[in-house]
Amino acid sequence: MTVDENAISFIIKVLTANVAEELADIMDKPTTIALRDFMATKTYNVLMKPGSLLYRESPAYVVDMVKSEMSGDWQRWLEV
């Protein structure tokens, strides 16, 4: 089964919103600020590339990547 580009785009948008909400809770920041911070990460850049298939992962998985990136744990970031 193939997923068309519109569906992938929608999935990425929903995943982005979910990740921003989780980050807002973790960082005790407004969702808009957490979204802005997320959009400045390498993890977000990878998510925006459908070929990475990161859109297939859960919000928790992506949040783990962001937390690893923000702490500078690049080895963990690459493992996730």
N, C-alpha and C positions, 0 to 999 in steps of 0.2 A: 504494500500500500504506500502510495506516495502522498506527501502533504504539499499542497500548492503554496506559492509564495505569500498569498494573502493570509492563509491560515498560520504560516510560520510567523509572519509579521504580528498577527493578533496574539499569538502565544508569547512572543517576546515582550509585547506591551504589557500583557497581564503579569508575566513573570517579573518584569521590571517594577510594576506597581507593588506586587507582593513582597519583593525583596526590600523595596523602600520602606514599606510598612514594618517589616521585621527589624530593619536597621534602626528605624525611628524608635521602636520599643527598646532595643538594646542600648542605643546611645542616648536615650531620653531627650530626643530632639523632635521638632515638628517633622511631619512626613515630607514636606516640601524641601526642607534642609537636608534630610537624609537622602532624598532623591537626587538633589544637586550633588551631594558628596559621592553618591554611588555613580553618577554619570561621569565623574572625574577619575574613575578607577580604570585600571587595565582590565579588570574583570568585566566591566560594562562594555569595554571595547571588544572583548572576545565574544560576549553575548550578542553584540550587534552584527556579528559575522555568522550568518546561518550555517555556513560550512563547518563551524566549530562544533555544532550540535549541542552547545551548552543549553540551548532552549529546551532540550529534552529533560533537563535535570529539575529537581525540586527547588523551591525557594530556599530551603534550609541548606542545600548543597551550595548554592550560589552565595548565600550569606557567609558560609564557612570560607569560601574563597576570598570574599571581601575582607573578612576578619584577618585571614592569613596575610593578605596583601597589606592591609593597614598596619599590621604589626611587623612587617618586613620579613616575614617567614616565607621566603620565596620557594624554599624546598617544599614546604607544606602546600603552598599555592599550586605548585606544579603537580603534586600528588593528587590533589582533589580534582 
